[in-house]
Amino acid sequence: MSQEDIQNADVDFASGMAAFEAKHFSRAMQLLSPFAEQGDEQAQHLIAIMYQNGLGVAQSDIAAYKWMRDSAQQGYGLAQHGLGFMYLEGECIAKNPKKAVEWFTKAADQGLQGSLTTLAIMYDQGNGVPQDSAEAKRLYKLAGFDEMG
């Protein structure tokens, strides 16, 4: 790749991100798809969100799950959280609280507050894990909450 190709790619990626932020989803899909295909985890995550919600593209559970999983497997925290939610809610994929815990834990290990909080709730309720109020308290604290209760 020449320096010019790299600069053009950077501009396309930035333009794709800007299009997503501006809610120009079909343009974002067009610009970000090549990056997602090449394995960029951030592009994969955004493509997953667009497929999940039918933004600029026909809604597709299969495509949403595939792109979210691809991004999550590369260690992208937001996608790990998103995949955890898919499993927790049975959205795009069959409900599987144990799998949800697995992905929320990976995201929580990266310090994602939403994942820490969701995990705490799951431990509180015994959802996908044995009920463990001590672990729930520990997770709430890590998420930045003081004593719950």
C-alpha positions, 0 to 999 in steps of 0.5 A, a space after each residue: 500500500 502506498 502512502 497515498 492509499 493509506 491516507 485515502 483509507 484513513 479519510 474513508 474510515 474517518 468519513 465512515 465514522 463521521 457518517 455514522 455519528 451524523 446518522 447517515 447510515 447508508 453512507 456509513 455502511 458503504 464506507 465502513 464495510 471494506 474495513 469490517 471485511 478487512 478485520 477492523 473491530 471498530 468498523 465491525 462493531 458499527 456494522 453490527 449495530 446498523 444490521 441489528 437496528 436496520 440502519 441504512 441497511 435491511 435489518 438482519 439478526 444473522 449479520 448483526 450477530 456475525 459482525 458483533 461476534 467477529 469484533 468481540 472475538 478480537 477483544 473490542 470491549 464495546 462489541 463484547 458488551 454488545 454480544 453479551 447483551 444479545 445473549 442476555 436478551 435473546 436478541 439476534 441469537 438464542 438467549 443464553 445467560 451463561 454465554 452472556 456472563 462470559 462476554 460481559 466478563 471479558 468486557 468488564 475486564 477492560 473496565 466497561 462500567 455497563 458490563 460490570 453493572 450488568 454482571 453485578 445484577 446477574 450475580 445478584 439475581 443468579 442469572 447465568 451464574 450461581 447467585 452470589 451477593 458478595 460477587 455482586 457487591 464487588 462488581 458494583 463497587 468496581 463499576 463505581 457504585 457505593 454500597 448497594 442496598 
